[in-house]
């Protein structure tokens, strides 16, 4: 019964506590299974795939929370009034009927529980796991930022064309379009490397925490800048390879590379 006493009166009864845990599993188990199915089998959409780093991020967040369980137990029960508000809003989102709101209700519910159980100290303790959950929660953010990726698309197309010229190909480039042998390849918004960039920054954040360097500004800045540079460079070579394969008629290899990297470049046949 000692574990049960560490929670507010409503959940001090052991059976009520485990009933609450079971209710969370019943409510969000299917949601999480849907997320993982979309990430692993690409069964939902390209926007959802932008958060596929959650495949490793969510278990890592759960692991951190479990490691901090003793610190959590030592915190004083100090329910914060914002907690029930977050819980109520999470319930409203969950019942809202749209998948975007259902997704957002998950980190909102976890935040509300931290505030309800232990107040701000509890939220601070579980802050990093919650950040990992928030950054892995599928939202419409990729769709919203794609109209602003044109400069990056143009840069990638220009550098990719330059690389192809160096190996003797006759390449013409116009903004985001590369033409090779009469075939046109477009560096589409979803092919600007944002997915790889998101994943690189997320993994870099996990590594900083794992190595206990999250508070080191210099190392954090260097690692984040390095992740950005590596992701953009890798995407330039990837787009150059796709343009080369399609422009030279190697469509089978083009399809293999295109699908294997889970990208959405578009191409046109003359």
Secondary structure as GFF3:
##gff-version 3
##sequence-region A 1 270
A	DSSP	three_ten_helix	4	6	.	.	.	ID=ss1
A	DSSP	three_ten_helix	9	11	.	.	.	ID=ss2
A	DSSP	alpha_helix	14	41	.	.	.	ID=ss3
A	DSSP	alpha_helix	46	49	.	.	.	ID=ss4
A	DSSP	alpha_helix	54	67	.	.	.	ID=ss5
A	DSSP	alpha_helix	69	74	.	.	.	ID=ss6
A	DSSP	alpha_helix	81	94	.	.	.	ID=ss7
A	DSSP	alpha_helix	99	125	.	.	.	ID=ss8
A	DSSP	alpha_helix	127	136	.	.	.	ID=ss9
A	DSSP	alpha_helix	141	145	.	.	.	ID=ss10
A	DSSP	three_ten_helix	146	148	.	.	.	ID=ss11
A	DSSP	alpha_helix	150	166	.	.	.	ID=ss12
A	DSSP	beta_strand	171	174	.	.	.	ID=ss13
A	DSSP	beta_strand	177	180	.	.	.	ID=ss14
A	DSSP	beta_strand	183	186	.	.	.	ID=ss15
A	DSSP	three_ten_helix	189	191	.	.	.	ID=ss16
A	DSSP	alpha_helix	194	210	.	.	.	ID=ss17
A	DSSP	alpha_helix	217	247	.	.	.	ID=ss18
A	DSSP	alpha_helix	251	260	.	.	.	ID=ss19
A	DSSP	beta_strand	266	268	.	.	.	ID=ss20
###
